[in-house]
Amino acid sequence: MSQYIQDLLTAAREGNIEAFEHIYQMFKDKVYAVSLATLKNPQDAEDATQQTFMRVYEKLGTLNDLNAFNTWIQRIAVNESNMILRKRKGDVSIDDETNGALVEMIEDDFMLPLEYIERDDLSRRLREIIDDLPAVQRQALVLQVYSNMSVADIAQIMDCSENTVKSRLRYAKAHIKTEVEERERKSGEKFYGTLFFPFGYVFTRQVQSQSMSPVAAARIWSALSSYIQHYAGAAGAAAGTAAKAGLSLGAKIAIGAIAGGLIIGGAIAGTLYGLAQSKPSESPAAVIATEAADESATQPPTEASTEPPTEAPTEPDYTEAYASYLELLEDNQTDITNSYYIHWDSKIDRVERGIVDIRDLTGDGVPEMAYISCTGIKEQHFGNTTVHQGKSELNIVTFKNGHAETIYTAPDWMQNEAGGGYGSELVTADDGIYVHTHYGTADGTRHIIRQLIPSSDQSSLSDSEVVNQTFTGENSFETITGKSISETLLSTTAADCGMTYDEAIAFLKGQTGSNESSSDDNNDNNKLALLPEISGVYVSMSLPTGRGEHEITSDGKHIFTMAMPTNYGVQETSTEDTITEVVKVSDTAYRFTCVDDSGNSYTHSVYYPGTSLSETSVKIPDQVLESDERSSGVLSGRILITDGELLYRMH
């Protein structure tokens, strides 16, 4: 765990609410994911998330090893979720060892077609299959696949043996694989000419698609901050008395809820815990008022603390370093953004995942920047599928002598021209930073794991090779090295780490003040000023039947409508998302960002006539081009390329 998080935890248990809010923002998604996997109900999962962070606030002072915080909070989340499940009389256990036949069916990640990510009906089908699993198996899946926990940590979280964890994971995957194949057989689904993904990646996308909404996250924090203030005795005599008197958790929450008029999920926050134990003839508010009054009558008055509040940890000024990193990214934009092409699952359009990470990697107090760059892109065709291959490398730079200097390079980061590189990750473990690259071979998977060791003056990073062997069967960084991954910084397969190029540029501009308004920048003053230039209707060029249509409206809406013929007539579906920003990338290319109802953000690109087909950052397949475009190598019509990699041409 990073020193920054440890500093936040230290400040939080000394009473700093701002530090605790940072902890909440960092860990809420993991807590909500395991809660939702247990309870299958968003409202219950939100309640469990809130209760988890209340418990964390109360018990943080008892945690001796701050490095164990991730495991500790996950265990609290599982316990809180199980308590709610038991109250609903749900099942929270299963005799896993009785399913030996199924357990032996699968050891590693199985593969699923791309359609299980792109098609809503298949995504829903997979979610139904996962929801049919017992709660303990869903918990284990989320902890291993989404939260990247080791089997040993999961066993500690779930209070069971490691063999039980392995059994639950194998049975869950075997059941899912069997059900998927059976439903595909019954429906006659065939997936020819499509890419296949590891189940872990598809499962992670499922979890992310069901993430807690920003509105719910803000509502929970409002409840937590109110509770913390009253629990700590900082928001009034009644609340302070209740906290010191050791009232039930429900009473403490209710005092904060009544004092602040706080409503959560349609009910006063205090009803979440304890208040159901009130006598039928007494209202919860009356019980609280009586307990607080009785306690205040027996307790001597206390003086306000004269101790100054604990300040939240602040970082030094790294403006010059951030400015040099910003210049490096902008000067090498093409090579860096080319990295989107050759992620493991890339096809026609770019897959925008994290390719930049900025933090102190050498321990010298100055943030380094790790980024991926790629050269020599080649387009390869496999049936109806187009993939891109090239040479990709990981670079780590630090700020020295007034500019960014490269201190480490790994030349085999992603898939290369020979098809040897299968995937890589930059991770932090208990004892440092590692690069883990794995290759598919005829004999199994070849792993190369290097620990990055800073020189005595932190001017360079050298790699110490830990493993360079070929394995078959189940293996991972943890099983090979015996070390637990604390955090994944960059990865070719994980979707929830690092920053995209645009996110990194925005972050660095924010740190250096480069985002200030300028008369020369037509996007800073009004992020939607360019809407009229891309608005219009775009129709599908790839649907085999039916009609697909995208519309960009002048008032900032992105509407996708699809009409498909069925046995019962034409079925039409439509989604409407909000456009938050339009950026002009070049004279003939635009990028616009949308946010859906769940708060998820995604990016599309619009290309105008005159775009060179050899220079555009997105390769456009021949089937969407006119003959004159193919011969001239220049786009003559306007097209829209979506984040889902479907291609459209304007009417």
ABEGO torsion letter per residue (X at the ends): XBAAAAAAAAAAAAGBAAAAAAAAAAAAAAAAAAAAAAAGBAAAAAAAAAAAAAAAAAAAAABABAAAAAAAAAAAAAAAAAAAAAAAGBBABBBAAAAAAAAAABABBBBBBAAAAABAAAAAAAAAAAAABBAAAAAAAAAAAAAGBBAAAAAAAAGBBAAAAAAAAAAAAAAAAAAAAAAAAAAGBBBBGBBBBBAAAAAAAAAAAABBBAAAAAAAAAAAAAAAAAAAGAAEAAAAAAAAAGBBAAAAAAAAAAAAGBBBGGBBAAAABGAAABBAABBAAAAAAAAAAAAAAABBBBBBBABBBBBBBBBBBAAAAAAAAAAAAAAAAAAAAAAAAABAABBABBBBBBABBBBBAAGAGBBBBBBBBBBGBBBBBBEABBBBBBBBBBBBBBBBGGBBBBABBBAAABBBAAGABAEBBBBBBAAEBBBBBBBBBAAEBBBBBBBBBBBAAGABBBBBBABBBBBBEBBBAAAAAGBBBABBABBAABAABEBBAAAAAAAAAAAAGAABBBAABAAAABAAAAAAAABEBBBBAABABEBBBBBBBAAGBBBBBBBBBBAAEBBBBBBBBBBABBBBABAABBBBBBBBAAGBBBBBBBBBBGBBAAABABBBBAAABBAAAAAAGBBABBBBBBAAGBBBBBX
